[in-house]
Amino acid sequence: MTRRARLRPHVTTVATDDGLVLLDERRGRYWQLNTTAAAILEHLARGSDPRTTAEHLVSRYGIAREQAESDIHAFLDRLHSAGLLDPDYRTTG
């Protein structure tokens, strides 16, 4: 069973023309996600795992699979570090 990535309850999202804005309501901080980061978050929130999400990036942007997987894990690490992502959502790799 694939777990869906979920933002913490105190994080509000607003779609923009060029991505997504996250608001941490506890700290009053904003994060601007570009379209690629927003697509990663959307795929993971729908239940895709990082490997499947990387395949989407490879197909869409023509980047190397290893780079896509590395970027996804770095992005998830940043969301976790900022306290934006549900702490129960963990990936391997």
C-alpha positions in Angstrom: 0.0 0.0 0.0 1.4 3.4 -1.0 1.2 6.2 1.6 0.1 9.6 0.4 2.3 12.5 1.3 0.3 15.0 3.4 1.1 18.5 4.6 0.6 19.2 8.3 -2.8 20.6 9.3 -1.3 24.1 10.0 -0.1 24.4 6.4 -2.3 26.1 3.9 -1.8 26.0 0.1 -2.7 28.3 -2.7 -2.2 27.5 -6.3 -0.6 30.2 -8.5 0.1 30.5 -12.2 3.7 29.4 -11.7 3.4 26.8 -8.9 2.1 26.7 -5.3 2.5 28.8 -2.2 2.6 27.1 1.2 1.8 29.0 4.4 3.0 27.7 7.7 0.2 29.3 9.8 2.1 28.6 13.1 5.2 30.5 12.1 3.7 32.9 9.5 6.2 31.8 6.9 5.6 31.3 3.2 7.2 28.9 0.7 6.9 29.5 -3.0 7.1 26.2 -5.0 7.8 26.4 -8.7 5.7 24.2 -11.1 8.1 21.3 -10.8 8.0 21.2 -7.0 4.2 21.7 -7.1 4.0 18.7 -9.5 6.2 16.6 -7.2 4.0 17.4 -4.2 0.8 16.7 -6.2 2.0 13.3 -7.4 3.1 12.3 -3.9 -0.1 13.5 -2.4 -2.1 11.3 -4.8 -0.2 8.3 -3.6 2.7 8.0 -6.1 6.0 6.9 -4.6 9.2 8.9 -5.3 10.3 6.4 -8.0 7.1 6.8 -10.0 7.2 10.5 -9.4 10.7 10.6 -10.8 9.6 8.7 -13.9 7.1 11.6 -14.5 9.9 14.2 -14.2 12.1 12.2 -16.5 9.3 11.9 -19.1 8.2 15.6 -18.8 11.6 17.3 -18.5 14.1 14.9 -20.0 16.3 14.8 -16.9 18.3 11.8 -15.7 16.4 9.4 -13.4 19.1 9.6 -10.7 18.9 13.4 -10.7 15.1 13.3 -10.5 15.1 10.9 -7.6 17.8 12.9 -5.8 15.9 16.1 -6.2 12.6 14.6 -4.9 14.3 13.2 -1.8 16.0 16.6 -1.2 12.7 18.4 -1.6 11.0 16.0 0.9 13.9 16.5 3.3 13.4 20.2 3.2 9.6 19.9 3.7 10.3 17.7 6.7 13.0 20.0 8.1 10.6 23.0 7.8 7.9 21.1 9.7 5.5 21.2 6.7 5.1 17.5 5.9 3.4 15.0 8.0 6.2 13.4 10.1 4.7 9.9 9.6 5.3 10.2 5.8 8.8 8.7 5.2 10.4 7.3 2.1 13.4 5.2 1.6 16.3 5.7 -0.7 
